[in-house]
């Protein structure tokens, strides 16, 4: 029985320390979508209360569903195509870092840009 327990511990150690860019990008995409959605809904709800019933904030939520989620999925699929050997290659670290920075810039920047853009358009009418 001790041998079985030792094997199970060794297996956990081996999988926990193994580098896998596919899993890491998937985690960043999931958390980025949560941050984007939270910011977007918070900012949209603020505009709904301030604008007095405009349809534009609802359109901003449609943009979330129609464009952002599929775009993030395509972003994630580029990394899913890696083989097991490529997914553990430390040489991909600079590419991964650059794409994660772009992802987080979009996750934080797009809700701000959309909200202020729709606010500007609403101000014209």
C-alpha positions in Angstrom: 0.0 0.0 0.0 2.9 2.4 0.8 4.2 1.8 -2.7 0.9 2.8 -4.3 0.8 6.0 -2.1 4.4 6.9 -3.1 3.5 6.4 -6.8 0.5 8.7 -6.5 2.6 11.4 -4.8 5.3 11.2 -7.5 2.6 11.4 -10.2 1.2 14.6 -8.7 4.6 16.2 -8.4 5.4 15.4 -12.1 2.2 16.9 -13.5 2.2 19.9 -11.2 5.6 21.1 -12.3 5.3 20.4 -16.0 5.0 23.5 -18.2 1.9 23.6 -20.4 1.3 26.8 -22.3 -2.2 25.5 -23.4 -3.4 25.3 -19.9 -1.9 28.6 -18.9 -3.4 30.5 -21.8 -6.8 28.9 -21.1 -6.6 30.1 -17.5 -5.7 33.6 -18.6 -8.6 33.7 -21.2 -11.1 32.5 -18.6 -10.0 35.0 -16.0 -9.8 37.7 -18.6 -13.3 37.1 -19.7 -14.5 37.2 -16.1 -12.7 40.6 -15.6 -14.0 41.9 -19.0 -17.6 40.8 -18.2 -17.5 42.2 -14.7 -16.1 45.6 -15.8 -18.5 45.7 -18.8 -21.6 44.9 -16.8 -20.7 47.3 -14.0 -19.9 50.1 -16.4 -23.0 49.4 -18.6 -25.3 49.3 -15.6 -23.9 52.6 -14.5 -24.7 54.0 -17.9 -28.2 52.5 -17.9 -28.9 54.3 -14.6 -27.4 57.6 -15.9 -28.7 57.6 -19.5 -32.4 57.2 -18.7 -33.3 54.2 -20.8 -31.0 54.4 -23.8 -30.7 51.3 -26.0 -26.9 51.8 -26.5 -25.8 50.2 -23.3 -27.8 47.1 -24.3 -26.0 47.1 -27.6 -22.7 47.1 -25.7 -23.7 43.9 -24.0 -24.5 42.3 -27.4 -21.0 43.3 -28.5 -19.7 41.2 -25.6 -21.5 38.1 -26.7 -21.2 38.6 -30.4 -17.6 39.5 -30.7 -15.5 39.1 -27.6 -16.2 35.5 -26.6 -15.6 34.1 -30.1 -12.5 36.2 -30.4 -11.1 34.9 -27.2 -11.9 31.4 -28.2 -9.9 31.8 -31.5 -7.1 33.3 -29.5 -7.1 30.2 -27.2 -7.3 27.8 -30.1 -4.0 29.0 -31.5 -2.4 27.6 -28.4 -4.5 24.5 -28.3 -3.0 23.4 -31.6 0.4 22.9 -29.9 1.7 19.4 -29.6 2.6 18.1 -26.1 6.3 18.8 -26.8 5.6 22.3 -28.1 3.3 23.1 -25.1 6.2 22.4 -22.7 8.8 24.4 -24.7 10.2 27.2 -22.5 11.3 29.0 -25.7 7.7 30.1 -26.2 7.7 32.2 -23.0 8.3 35.6 -24.8 5.4 34.9 -27.3 3.2 33.7 -24.4 4.0 36.8 -22.3 3.3 39.2 -25.3 -0.1 37.5 -26.0 -1.1 37.5 -22.3 -0.3 41.3 -22.1 -2.4 41.8 -25.2 -5.2 39.7 -23.7 -5.3 41.6 -20.4 -5.0 45.0 -22.1 -8.1 44.1 -24.1 -9.9 42.6 -21.1 -9.4 45.9 -19.2 -9.3 48.4 -22.0 -12.2 47.3 -24.1 -14.9 47.8 -21.5 -13.6 51.3 -20.9 -13.4 52.1 -24.6 -16.8 50.7 -25.3 -18.4 52.5 -22.4 -16.9 55.8 -23.3 -17.5 55.3 -27.0 -21.2 54.6 -26.4 -21.4 57.5 -24.0 -20.0 59.8 -26.6 -22.4 58.5 -29.2 -25.3 58.9 -26.8 -24.2 62.5 -26.2 -24.6 63.2 -29.8 -28.3 62.3 -29.8 
